[in-house]
Amino acid sequence: MHADETIRIRDSVKAVPYIWQRQQEWDEFVRVAKNKHFFFYRDYMDYHADRFPDASLMFYDDRDRLIGLLPATARDDIISSHAGLSFGGVISTRGMKVELMLDVFAVMCASLRENGMREMIYKPVPHMYHEVPAEEDLYALFRFGGRLVRRDVSTAIDRRLRLPFSKGRIWAFKQAAAQELEVRQCLDYAAFMAIEEDLLREKYSARPVHNAAELALLAARFPDNIKLFAAYQGLEMLAGVVIYETARVAHTQYIGAGEKGRELGALDLILQHLIHERYLSKDYFDFGISTEDDGRRLNTGLVRNKESYGARATVFDWYALDLSRPPDPAE
């Protein structure tokens, strides 16, 4: 997709490929969006642009007012929103309405098709992140023939009707509280990621999405949103939780404990602090997904552990959109 290409399908909407000169305009729109997340800011999205080539679009109305964003990456003839993020989709403000979103989708599909894209993988922003209802894109996906191709199960605590910890979890916390441990916020991402890397390698033969340097870089760019909480015995870090914080949600991006930390219940102390003290005012406390193999396998041990804190299921969906369809299915 070339930076100077503009595709206009409706008199009311046009699509323009993102270029770096529009970063301020992009970021300002994210700031006021009704389904925003801090990882839609360009300083987050672009840190791994070498691995995920950018193909984002910006949508304008007939008065050249910005009305929507599509964070996106492209590989061959498939475009994803967004391959380097947990979710994406059309980012919009409170002014977005259903009819306008249908026009946005018509322009978007035509623009992508004209630039050789065959298929789009669309991951809408989960409802817990909406500051006001923002599911116009789900209806547009239905109208344009979007197919559900993946569903991951996340587990979250809803503050409106908070369920209690399980009896076993309460017992574990009491045992952990008897240890001489201190829970505090810190910046030692290197020490924590060493714990996390060992844990993932031991249990899943896997590696974390971020390395220590990347996570420290992102935390420095977004200090109000990315935070590390750790349990210490003296000067030794035993366990930690990295929180991705937004207006309504505290999300556990990483949770990890070393062998000693697991023996002493260090994670129970951290999560007790985060759930009942630090993030008590958030609408949701989200533990993240417990599915593997593109959602087809449930890690039952992992999800049971999260449910023991009073969390229950919410889903993160992926849709596939055939871009060979006509611009507007209503015509």
Order of alpha helices (4+ residues) and beta strands (2+ residues): beta-beta-alpha-alpha-beta-beta-beta-beta-beta-alpha-beta-alpha-beta-alpha-beta-alpha-alpha-beta-beta-beta-alpha-alpha-beta-beta-beta-alpha-beta
